[in-house]
Amino acid sequence: MSGIATNADTPYTPTGFAKLDNELDGGLYAGLYVVGVISSLGKTTLILQISDQIAQGGRDVLIFSLEMARTELMAKSISRHTFLDASAKGETKSAKTARGITTGKRYGGYSPAERECIAGAVKAYGEYAERLYISEGMGDIGAGQVGEAVKRHILLTGNLPVVVIDYLQILAPHNERATDKQNTDKAVLELKRISRDYNTPVIGISSFNRGTTKNL
């Protein structure tokens, strides 16, 4: 009964997608969620939008980006806002891709409407970006560092964050002599421990190869 009372203090976190939240019985609960798809199907884009929507809802999100640069993720979010803004105005041509935002030499050819669209998107992103904490890594962030970062975040801000790992297979190995599978299994176990110890959702993005999905 004590455990039930404690759990009541940490309710689910809506993803911002009504149909998905309905399937999840309201949203994300404490635990490990793994999103596994073959490459280039938009895993990061989807989870990034969910992260943005969680931040818009007022909750902190720690994103450990082990493949893409922080600026790339920011540009993806801003790009989405340009599309939303342009669509609302019936000017979809003003929307910009992430590359269209980060490539400075293109700005000289943009119309006033396109520049205004980008500026509005940056402002919209800025309204909740302070709740997004993006850490870059390339083989130097492991599950242990993720746990320490969550602990430090709580101590410094007093806020319990949702955690996102992009992606599981390139977390720093627990043991250099172990196989990739053994290291991934260990990482999953540690991330489950983090979700349990801090009573918070942890989302891990996993890339499947085409051979794996063919055999499923």
Salt bridges, closest charged atoms under 4 A:
ASP52 OD2 - ARG80 NH2 2.52
ASP60 OD2 - HIS153 NE2 2.80
ASP85 OD2 - LYS89 NZ 3.52
GLU114 OE2 - LYS96 NZ 2.75
GLU116 OE2 - LYS89 NZ 3.82
GLU130 OE2 - ARG131 NH1 3.92
ASP185 OD2 - LYS181 NZ 2.78
GLU190 OE2 - LYS186 NZ 3.33
GLU190 OE2 - ARG193 NH2 3.22
ASP197 OD1 - ARG196 NH2 3.09
